[in-house]
Amino acid sequence: MSRTKTFTFVVAALLFGAVIWWTVSKSSDGENPSSVASLNRLAAEINRGVPLMIDKETELLGAAGTEGMLIYNYRLVSYSVAQLDAARFAAGAKERVSQGACSRPETRDDLLKPGVTLRYSYFDKDKQHIATIDVLPADCGY
């Protein structure tokens, strides 16, 4: 997969996550944002609209919340795991996803600063795992 396509997948995933969080983030003021209850509620809101094509190559399959972690599951609809170098994909995506999450106020301030890890799991067209990328609060200096 080219660097441009990798970049497109990562940016699309990050932007969708940011938009969803921005929409839902203020609905539970006063609740610990890293709690299972808060993250499950956010995941449930995301899951109301899935599956959702983020772009022509990337589909959001769903989200899940666990203690201190919000997990996004994406499928690359035109690729099989055999066509990709998973380590290279993950390495290229990690930097871009981290930069985007750390620079966006809605993910930085509402999720990462309070200690939530953002996990982006990517699957191929047959739903075989390709790579998982975690953005930790420490990746943004928290």
Secondary structure, 3 states (H helix, E strand, C coil): CCHHHHHHHHHHHHHHHHHHHHHHHHHHCCCCCCCHHHHHHHHHHHHCCCCEECCCCEEEEEEEEECCEEEEEEEECCCCHHHCCHHHHHHHHHHHHHHHHHHCHHHHHHHHCCCCEEEEEEECCCCCEEEEEEECHHHHCC
